[in-house]
Amino acid sequence: MLKRDNGHNKTNNLYFSLKTFNYLILKIGNFPQTSLSEARVKLQELKQLRQLGRCPVTELKDLKNKYDLNNKKSLLNFLSELHDKLEKSSSGAVGIESILRKGRSASEVYDFLYDLAYLKPRYTLMFQDAHIEQLSPGQRGSLLLIFYLLVDNCA
């Protein structure tokens, strides 16, 4: 992309795309409306967590890896523990309103959490406990031969 100069020694956010040959506006992320004092408070909270040896991102990954999301009972336990962590992370207020962005409601978070639309099924072929991407060309050929034989037997 090429940055376009508007002729007044000021550059604006229009960029020329060599792929589409059009000007387009480049947006560099979404940043919530937060005051400097709120950001400092949040930074102090994160520093305190780090001093305690905790990392929110690692805790969330560990929580996800702890449960088998393909199993209904395990998934319900995951949602229950995640809900409890959300409630505990709010600063003493009822519910999670104290940790939400402005303009967001707790019902939106809970709708997202319990809707489970963020969980996508992943399908993969396995042969002798190995994913198809990990198979050698010979093993892939053997798997293809097995498919052909199964289809031939069915017909």
N, C-alpha and C positions, 0 to 999 in steps of 0.2 A: 504494500500500500504506500502511496505517496501522500505526504501532507500538503495540503493546498494553502497557499498564502492568499489572503483576501485583498492584497494590494495596499494595505495600510500598516505594514510591518507588524501586523498581529495575525496570528494563525488561529483559525477557528477549528471546530471539531469535525469539519468535512474532510473526508479522505477519498482519494481516487483509487478505486479497485482495478487492478490490472486484469483481474479475472472476469469481471462483469462490465468493465469500461464505464462505470457510473460512479458518481459521487455518493458517498454514504456517510452517515453520522456514526461515529464510533463512541460507544458507551463503555466506560471502564468500571463496571461493577455497580452494585447497589449498596449504598451506605445508609444505615438508619439515621434518622434525625436524633442525635444525641448531643447533649451539652458537654462541655469540657469537664465540668464537675462530675457528671454522671459517668463519663468515660474513666475518670480517675478513680472513682469508687469501684467500678467494675475491674479495673486493673489491679487495685489493691486486693480485691476478693480473689482474683486469679493467682496473685502472688502468694496469698495465704494458703491457697490450695496446694500450690507447688511446694511451699515450705513444709507442708504436712506430708509431702511425698505423693500427692494425688494429681492426676491429670484427667480432666473431664473427657477429653477425646479418647484416651486409652481406656478409661472406665467404660465408656459407651461401646468401644470395640470389644472389650472383654465380656461385657454383658451380652452382646450379640453372639459372640463365639461360645458362650456358656450354654446356650439353648439351641436345640434343633428346631428350626422354624418350619420344618416339614411335618412335624408332629403336632397335633392339635393341642394336647395337654401342655406340651413344652412351650408352644406359642402363647397360650394363655398365661403361663407362669412368667414368660418374658414380658408380656404386656403389663402384668400386675407389678413386677419389679420395676419396670420403667416408669409406671405411674407413681409408685412410691418414691422413686428418685426425684421425679419432677416435684412432688409435693414437699419433699425434704429440702430441695434446693431453694424453694421460695422462702423469703426472709420473714418467717413468722406470720405472714398474712394468711388468711383463709384462701385456699386454692393457690393457683399459680399466677395470679394477676401481677404480682410484683416482679416477675421475671420476663414478662411479655413486652414486645415492642408496642409503641404507641399505636393505637388504632386496631390492635388485634385483641381478640377475646379468647377466653379459656376454652369456649366451646369449639372454636376453630382448631385449636391444638388437639383437643380430644377427638374431634371428628377425623382429623388427619391420622391420629395415632390408632384409633380403632377401625378406621376404614380399611386399612391394610393394602391400600392401592400402591404403596411404595414397595411392596413385596412382589417381585416378578418371578414366575417359575422359570427355571433354567433346565433345559433338556440337554442331555449329553449321551453319547454312546460309549459304553465301556466294554472292553474285552479283556478278560483275565485281570480284572481289577485295575485297569489303566484306561485313562480317557483316550478317545480316538486321536486327539492331537499329539499324544505321547507315543503312539504306536509307530513302529518301524514300517517301511513300505511293505515288507513281507507279511507282517501281522495285519495290516490294513487289507491286503489281498486275501488273507485267510478269512477275515471278517466278511468281506464282500462275497466270497465263495459260500460261506455259511448262509448269508442272506439269500443268495440265488438258490441254494438247495432247499431252504425253508419255503420259498415262494414256489418252487417247482413241486414240492410235496403237497402243498395246499391246492395247486391247480390240478 
